[in-house]
Amino acid sequence: MIRKLTVVLLTGVICLIGVTSALAVTYNEAPMLRTLVAAGELPPVEERLPEEPLVVPVVEEIGQYGGMVNLTHTGTGQWSSGGFQIIRFENLLRMAPDGTILPNLAKDWKLSDDAKAITIYLRKGIKWSDGVPFTADDLMFWWEDVTLNDELTPVKPKEWCPGGEPMRMEKIDDYTIRLHFAVPNPLVALSLVFPTRPFRFAKHHMKQFHPRYTPMEKLEEMA
């Protein structure tokens, strides 16, 4: 049965703040965000941008802020598809209209010669909506504490288990991670453009609900 799904869009206010279009001299932002700045409820846009803001060229014209988009939902699997993930989340990489893979939350990436590892360099200064920096720890938490936890994720995402073996995620520093695969994975960048899962969680917030960081007694009280 086809169900019609209506999603309210508030452009510029998603899970992560910082991947923002920028001009050479001044910065622009959504009108509703400008209102929050004027009311003192949000820092100025210059203070919210990362060290290296992502500049997105305008295609035809700047879009209209707010409003609604109507989507047709054809099944349970579609909601977790890569296309919906692009609407719901900012991904590490993005794709241009011509099919070229471009930076996004990640400012750069490098695939090893044997295609069995990819190094991802995150954009410094990106923040979660509560102002806490987005770092490699958020990716490590998603993989090691959530995805590799059999109780939380009994079925592992296939794109991160090439050759039937879960990848290994290595933290190089606060803004660099490396993914290791059991077999060559030359198309891994596409999985970073169209992930079936968000690929990161806000560790500083989510760890309070995880038994590795919070005693079960307290979790039961919270429940």
GUTI-439156 format. One line per 3 residues: for each residue x, y, z of C-alpha. Coordinates in nm, 3 decimals. Layout:
<rs>
X:Y:Z | ...
</rs>
This chain:
<rs>
0.000:0.000:0.000 | 0.139:0.336:-0.099 | 0.132:0.588:0.178
0.178:0.957:0.132 | 0.433:1.102:0.366 | 0.448:1.473:0.445
0.769:1.608:0.584 | 0.803:1.957:0.723 | 1.133:2.113:0.620
1.316:2.376:0.821 | 1.617:2.448:0.602 | 1.936:2.502:0.795
1.821:2.342:1.121 | 1.904:1.973:1.108 | 2.122:1.753:1.330
2.452:1.917:1.248 | 2.531:2.283:1.206 | 2.829:2.404:1.008
2.799:2.279:0.651 | 2.677:2.616:0.534 | 2.695:2.810:0.209
2.932:3.105:0.236 | 3.007:3.419:0.035 | 3.350:3.568:-0.016
3.301:3.857:0.229 | 2.981:3.800:0.426 | 2.779:3.499:0.532
2.411:3.437:0.476 | 2.169:3.225:0.676 | 1.804:3.124:0.679
1.564:3.404:0.785 | 1.439:3.204:1.083 | 1.797:3.161:1.206
1.862:3.532:1.164 | 1.561:3.596:1.387 | 1.707:3.371:1.657
2.039:3.557:1.636 | 1.862:3.891:1.676 | 1.680:3.755:1.981
2.006:3.642:2.137 | 1.903:3.276:2.122 | 2.171:3.178:1.870
2.532:3.295:1.818 | 2.611:3.499:1.504 | 2.660:3.294:1.190
3.034:3.372:1.184 | 3.072:3.197:1.520 | 2.878:2.892:1.406
3.075:2.815:1.093 | 3.360:2.561:1.081 | 3.720:2.665:1.017
3.680:2.583:0.648 | 3.317:2.651:0.551 | 3.177:2.453:0.263
3.086:2.684:-0.025 | 2.795:2.548:-0.230 | 2.740:2.721:-0.567
2.387:2.852:-0.622 | 2.198:2.662:-0.893 | 1.947:2.892:-1.067
1.847:3.068:-0.743 | 1.854:3.045:-0.364 | 1.578:2.811:-0.249
1.269:2.911:-0.057 | 1.298:2.853:0.317 | 1.032:2.662:0.508
0.720:2.504:0.366 | 0.646:2.138:0.304 | 0.754:1.866:0.067
0.525:1.572:-0.014 | 0.691:1.235:-0.058 | 0.549:0.900:-0.164
0.646:0.620:0.072 | 0.636:0.284:-0.107 | 0.766:0.055:0.167
0.961:0.018:0.489 | 1.296:-0.013:0.315 | 1.261:0.316:0.132
1.275:0.521:0.450 | 1.628:0.397:0.518 | 1.744:0.431:0.158
2.027:0.661:0.058 | 1.791:0.914:-0.098 | 1.596:0.961:0.221
1.917:0.976:0.422 | 2.022:1.279:0.220 | 1.701:1.454:0.325
1.723:1.343:0.688 | 2.095:1.382:0.752 | 2.407:1.561:0.635
2.635:1.288:0.503 | 3.015:1.277:0.506 | 3.029:1.315:0.128
2.783:1.442:-0.133 | 2.729:1.408:-0.505 | 2.716:1.678:-0.769
2.447:1.672:-1.042 | 2.704:1.530:-1.284 | 2.782:1.237:-1.053
3.108:1.372:-0.913 | 3.165:1.289:-0.545 | 3.234:1.602:-0.340
3.327:1.689:0.021 | 3.059:1.763:0.278 | 3.103:1.693:0.651
3.432:1.539:0.543 | 3.662:1.789:0.374 | 3.871:1.520:0.205
3.924:1.145:0.178 | 4.191:0.912:0.043 | 4.145:0.555:-0.076
4.444:0.325:-0.034 | 4.612:0.178:-0.342 | 4.464:-0.165:-0.272
4.118:-0.015:-0.196 | 4.112:-0.194:0.139 | 4.121:0.124:0.346
3.989:0.477:0.322 | 4.106:0.771:0.532 | 3.844:1.037:0.604
3.931:1.391:0.711 | 3.648:1.568:0.892 | 3.584:1.939:0.860
3.696:2.112:1.182 | 3.450:2.335:1.365 | 3.124:2.163:1.272
2.892:2.154:1.573 | 2.588:1.961:1.682 | 2.271:2.164:1.736
2.361:2.208:2.106 | 2.698:2.363:2.016 | 2.919:2.063:2.098
3.189:1.994:1.833 | 3.137:1.709:1.586 | 3.447:1.486:1.597
3.576:1.139:1.515 | 3.441:1.020:1.850 | 3.087:1.050:1.715
3.169:0.812:1.432 | 3.355:0.573:1.661 | 3.059:0.566:1.899
2.819:0.481:1.615 | 3.040:0.194:1.497 | 3.196:0.044:1.809
2.928:0.108:2.069 | 2.612:0.080:1.859 | 2.672:-0.109:1.535
2.912:-0.370:1.673 | 2.687:-0.419:1.975 | 2.492:-0.734:1.884
2.210:-0.647:2.121 | 2.158:-0.304:1.966 | 2.240:-0.405:1.608
2.188:-0.779:1.555 | 2.205:-0.739:1.175 | 2.509:-0.548:1.055
2.486:-0.309:0.757 | 2.610:-0.492:0.448 | 2.788:-0.193:0.300
3.022:-0.190:0.601 | 3.086:-0.565:0.593 | 3.249:-0.626:0.253
3.358:-0.985:0.216 | 3.118:-1.075:0.496 | 3.342:-0.929:0.767
3.266:-0.605:0.958 | 3.508:-0.326:0.880 | 3.747:-0.192:1.141
3.724:0.177:1.223 | 4.042:0.343:1.346 | 4.061:0.687:1.505
4.374:0.868:1.384 | 4.301:1.194:1.564 | 3.998:1.401:1.662
3.920:1.481:1.298 | 4.056:1.182:1.109 | 3.935:0.822:1.088
4.040:0.528:0.876 | 3.813:0.244:0.766 | 3.977:-0.095:0.707
3.811:-0.367:0.497 | 3.877:-0.740:0.462 | 3.856:-0.715:0.083
3.901:-0.433:-0.171 | 3.612:-0.186:-0.152 | 3.669:0.059:-0.438
3.314:0.201:-0.428 | 3.319:0.282:-0.056 | 3.289:0.658:-0.124
2.941:0.596:-0.265 | 2.839:0.447:0.068 | 2.946:0.771:0.234
2.729:0.966:-0.010 | 2.426:0.737:0.015 | 2.447:0.562:0.354
2.159:0.344:0.468 | 2.227:0.461:0.824 | 2.335:0.799:0.966
2.697:0.679:1.026 | 2.741:0.883:1.343 | 2.571:0.962:1.673
2.628:1.250:1.914 | 2.837:1.060:2.167 | 2.822:1.331:2.432
2.443:1.295:2.438 | 2.380:0.932:2.343 | 2.630:0.773:2.582
2.403:0.851:2.877 | 2.167:0.584:2.738 | 2.438:0.323:2.672
2.524:0.054:2.932 | 2.895:0.087:2.855 | 2.889:0.439:2.998
2.591:0.433:3.234 | 2.515:0.162:3.495 | 2.212:-0.054:3.415
2.052:0.048:3.745 | 2.047:0.410:3.635 | 1.925:0.318:3.286
1.636:0.126:3.439 | 1.548:0.429:3.650 | 1.556:0.649:3.340
1.328:0.405:3.156
</rs>
